[in-house]
Amino acid sequence: MAPKVVIIGNGISGITCARHLRKLSNYDITVISAESKYFFSRTALMYIYMGHMKEEHTRPYENHFWEQNRIGLLQKKVATVHPHENYILLESGEQIRYDYLVLATGSRSNKFGWPGQDLKGVQGLYNLQDLETMEQYTSGIKHAAVVGGGLIGIETVEMLLSRNIHVHFLVRENSFWNLVMPPDESEMINKLIYHHQVDLRLGTELKEIKSDKEGRATAILTSKGDTIDCSFVALTVGVSPNIDFVKNSGIHTDRGIIVDDYLQTNFKNIFAIGDCAQFKTPLPGRKPIEQVWYTGKIQGETAARNIVGLEKKYNPGHWFNSAKFFDLEYQTYGLVPAQKDESTDWFWWQDKKGEKGLRLVWEKNTKIFKGLNAMGIRLRHEVCNQWLNNNTTIDIVVKELSKANFDPEFFKGYEKEFQRSFEVKYQYITV
């Protein structure tokens, strides 16, 4: 009889694991998710709300794909895991046995004990159920508040603006995302937010959410003493690993489920991948929990190979990420600190209109390129990756900028202007 693999969670990590297990083996595979039966693109939730897509359009695979590939789908909620006995218990009371268990349960929206955080019309935005309640509680309203200045926060702002809802945007920091981005990039986004008529309140925290007699949010009280009327409050202050159901099971946890370089927990037949996994020994320059799409995908494939005995360490390659702030595209490759340290040098260029920006980072002593941020400029991943792999010096990167340009044919180029500005400041570097 083929070994039975149970995967809890049908996000990008769990589904990638299931697909690669099927490619590599004849194992019995079951994917369990309480959120939805079918895998969908979580990053497309905003486009469903904005009317650009329907939920079924966000599914990368036809519904019959799963049966054809002998991957069982079960839309149920897991209550507890029993690793010593090799079974899970569903909330329905059903027991499901396994030979291998993969925990790919993702994240959940943070709450920090604010008075009123559980009122009607107050929520995070992470799953399909959140989208449904957001649809319900924003219908016909005029004012909303978004609390938290990360990527989910600014996406939620854009969603609400698409319904002509005025948005009050509370950001604890003194500039948007300045714990991640250097000051120039952060300021570009501040200006963009203001340009879209958003009431951006920097250096401001949520203190309380007030309600009406029916238990629905009607206003928020800020750390600066202001009361802001609003009928909907989005809590977008980050996410945490969704692991409550495995605590006290014997599986080692901290913020997330502790795994080694092979995605294996302290039980040899149990793996954790994606947003819920926390590396015991993080890779140099990386965080112990990596909550981005491409790392989740790599972890899913890595776990599948290790389950079938094709031993493989997790190797995500160089850090990269991309996002969209309204109509401004952002890409980052390699390591770009929010604040420059003594061993690093960098150069920031921005066009006269403030619509494009590029930052290059390199080691002072060796002149080796370490990373970049691109704002409003599309770059080729393979070229940036090659620069990092080859320890390319900064002068060569500046010379080769046009090789990385991925903008459409008739877009105005930026390379010559960047190169001239770079040469003026760094004459000691041969360009």
N, C-alpha and C positions, 0 to 999 in steps of 0.2 A: 504493500500500500504506500502511495506517495506521501511524503511528509506534508503536514497541514500547516500553512502559514496564515495567521490572522493579522491583519493590518488595521489598526484603529486610527481613522482619520483619512479623508479622501481629498486632501489638498495636493499641491504639486509634489511634495515629498512622498506621501503615501502612494499616490498613483504612479509616480515614476518607479518606485520600488516594485509595485505590482507588475507593471509592464516589463521591467527588466527580469523579474523572476520568471515571467512567462517565456521570455526569449531564451532564458538560460536553463529552464528546467520544466519538468512535468509536475511540479508540486501543486497541491490543492491550495488555492488562494481565495481568501475571503476578505473583502474590505468593508469595514463597519463605520458608518458616520450618522450621527443624529441630525446633522445640519441639512444634508441633501442626499438623495440617492445617487445622483450623477455628479461627477467631477465637473467643475466650472472654473473659469478664470476669475479669481478673487479680485484682481486689479481692475476688472471691468464692472464692478458693482456700481461705480459712480455713473457709468454710461447708461446703465439700466434706468437709474433714477432720472437722469437728464433726458431720457427719451430717445437716445441714440441706438439702443439695442434692447432686445427682449432677453429674458433669462436664458431661454433655450439657445440663443445665439452665442452665448458665452461658453458653451460646452465644446471643447476641442474635438470630441469624438461623438459619432452617432451612437444613439442609445443601444443599438444592437451590437456594438463593438465589444462590449463586456461579455456577453454570452458567447459570441464567436471565439473570444480568446479565453474562455473558461475562467473568468474572474468573477467570483460571486460578489454581489452587492447587497448589503443589509443596512437599512435605515433604522437603526435602533440606538439607544443610548447605553453606554457601558457604565455600570455602577461601581464595580470593583475588579481588581486584578489579583489573582492568587498565583504568584510565581512559583511557589514551592510545589503546588499541585498541577501546574500547567493548564489552568483554565481561567476564563473571565466570566463574570456574572453580569448579565444585562439587567436593566431596571425592570424589565418584564419578568424577571425571575429565571430566565433561561440561562443555562450554563453552556459555554462553548469551549471545547478543548483545543489545544494547539501543540504543535511541536516547536514552532518558532512564533514569536510575537514581535510585532513592530509597532512602536508607539510613535504616531505622527499626528498628535492631537493639536498642534498649532498653538495659538495664543488666545488671550481674551483681553478685552479692554480694561485698562486700569481704573480703579476708583480709590480715592484717598480719604474716605470718611467724611465728605462734605455734608453738612445738614441739607437734606432735600435731594440727595443724589439718586434716590430710588423713586422719585415722583414720576407720574406719567409725563411723557414728553422730555425725559432726560435719559440719555443713552450714549453708548459708544457706537462705532461703526466698524464692524469686523466681518459679520456673517450675513447670510441671507435673511435671517430672522430680524437682524438689526435694520436691514433695508426695508423690510415690510413695516416695522413700527415707525421708521422715519417717514415713510410714505403716509402712514396714518396721521401722525402728529404734526406734520408740516402742511397738511392740506388746508389751504385758505388762510394761512397765517401771514403776518406782515413783518415780524421781527424774530430773529433767532440769535443765539449766542453759540460760539464755538470756543471751547476752552482747550488750549494746547497747541503749540506751534510746530508740530512735526508735519510729515508728509500727509498723514491721514487728515490732519487738521485743515491744511490748505485745500485738499481735495474736497472736504466737506463744505468749506466756504464756497468753492466753485459750484458745487451741486446746488446749494441753497440759492445762490445768485441766479442760477438758471431758471428758478421759479419766481424771480422778482421778489425775493425775500431779503430784506435788509439785514446784514450780518454784523454783529459785534464780535470781534475776534480778540480774545484774551491770550497774550503770550507772556509767560513769566519772565523770559529773558529780555534784555534791553534791545535786542535786534533779532529778527526771525532766524531761527536755526543756527544761531551763532556759536553753539557748542559743537557744531559739525562743520560749519563753513567759515572761512576767513571773512573779515569785516566787509570787504568790497562786494563779494558775492551775496552776502546777507543783506547789504544795503540795496542791492539791485532788486531783491525780492520785496523788501519793504516798500520801495517806490512803486513796484508793480501792484502790490496789494492796495495801496492808497489810490492808484490810478483806476482801480475797479470799484471805487467808492465804498470800500469796506471800512468800517469803524475799527481800525487796528489800534489796540491798546497795549503798548509794549510795557514791560516791567510791571505787569498787572496780574494778580492771581484771583482765583475764585475763592470766596469765603462762605457763601451760602446761596441756596436756591430756594426761593419763596414760592408758595403755592396758593391756589384758590381753594374754595370749600370742597371741591370735587377731587382734590389731590393732584391737580395738574400744575405744572410749572407756569409761573406768571412773570417772574423777574429773578435777576441775580444780584447779589451784593458782592462788590469787588474789594480787594485788599486796600484800595485807595478811598474806600468809603462811598463809592458811587452805587446807586441803584439803577439797573438797566432793565426796562420792561422787555420781556421776550416770552414767546409761547413754546419755544423749543430750545433745549440745551444739549449740544453735542459735546461729550467728554472725550477728547482726543489727546489725552496726556500719556500716550504710549500704551504698550501692551506688555503682558506678562505670560510666561509659559502656562498653558492650560494643563495642570498636572495634579489637581486636587484629588482625583480619583485613584492615583497611584501612591499618594502619601500613606505612610504606615503599612505599606504592602510588603516591605522588605527591599524594594527597589530603591537604590540610593538616589536622593534628590537634594538639590540646593535651591537656587532660583528655578532651575530646570532639572531635567532628568540627566544624571551624570553619565557620560559616555567616554570611552577611550578613543584612540585614533581610528578604530575600526567601526565606530558607532555602536559598540557593544556596551551594555550596562554591566552591573555586577553579577547578572545572570547570563551565562554563555548563550542561551537561546532567546534572549530578549534584546532588542535593539531600539534605539530612539533616534529620530531624525527630524530635521526641520526646526521650526520655531521653539519646540518644546525641549530640544536637546541642548545640553550644556557640556562643553568639553572640559574634561578633567585637567588637561594640559593644552591651553589654546595655542594655536600657531603664532609665531612671532608677528607682532603688529596687528593681530586679529583679536576680536572679542570672544569670550567663551560661549556666547549665544549669538548666532548669526541669523538674523531674521529677514533675509531677503530671498527673492524668488530663485535666483540662479544657484545659491548655495544649497537651498532645499532640494533642488533637482539633482545636484551632484551627490548629495547625501543619500537620496533615494536609490540611485544607481549603485553607490558604494555599498550600502547595506545589502542590496540584492546579491551582489557578487560575494559578499562574505557569508551570507546565508547558504549559498550553494557550494561553498568551499573554495571559491576563487579569491583567496586572501588579497585584500586591497585596503591600503590606508586612505583616509580622507585627504584629498589634495584639491583644494578649490582654485589653485592658481592665484594670480594677482587680483587684488580687490578691484571691483568695479561696481558701479551702480548708475542708474539713470532715473529721471523723474521729469515731470512736467508741472511747472508752476503757471497756471493759466495757459498762455500761449508761449511761454518761455521754456525751451527744452534745456535740461541739465544732464551732463555726463561727468562722471569722475572715474579716473583710472589710477591705480597705485595708491600711494599714501600721501594725502594732502591734509596736514594738520590745520586745525582752526586757528592756532597761534604758532608763529614761526619760532623754532628753537635755535640754539646757537650753532648746531651742526648743519643747519639747512639754510639754503637761500631760495628765493622765489621771485617771480616777476609776474605782475598783473597788468594786463592790457584790456582796455575797454573802448569801444567805438564811440564816436562823438554823440550819437543818439542815445547811448546807454542801452542798446538792444542786444549787443554781443559782448562777451568777455571771455578771456582765456588766461588761466594761471598755470605756469610751469614751475615745478619744484625740483631741486637737485641738491646733492650733497656739496657742501662748500669745498671740502678738501679734494675730492675726486672729480667733481663736476658731473657725476653720474646722475642721470635723470631718474627721479623717484616717483613722479606722479603729476597729474594735471586735473584741473576743473575746467569744463567748457560750458559756457552759458550762451544759449542761442546759437550754438555752432554744433553741427553733427560731425563726429569723428569716427573713423573706421576702427573697430575693436581690434582687428588683427594687427594693424600697424602699431597702435599703442601698446599692445601686448608684446610685440616684437621688440620695441624699444626697451621695455622693462626686462624682458628675457635676456637681451644682449648687453645689458649694462651700458646702454648708449649714453654718450656724453651730451650735455645740454646743447653744445654748439651744433652737433649733428641733428638733434631733434628740431632745433629752430630752422635749420636748413631744409629739413624734410617735411615741414608742416603740411605742404600741399599734398603729400602722399596720403596723409590721414584725412583729408577733407572729404566728407561724405554728403555735403550739401547738394541739392539739385543743381543741374547744369547752369542755369541762368542766374543763380544767386551771386551776389557780389562777393568776391573773395576778400579775405582779411589778412592773408599771410604776409604780403609785402609791408603793410602798415605795421603789423606786429613786429616783423623783423627789423624795420627801421627804428622803432621805439626801443626794442631790446638792445640794439647796437649802441644807441645813445647812452644808455645806462650802464651796459656791461661791455665797455670797449676792450677790457682785458681778456674777454672770451672771444676767440676767433670764430666768426660766423661766415 
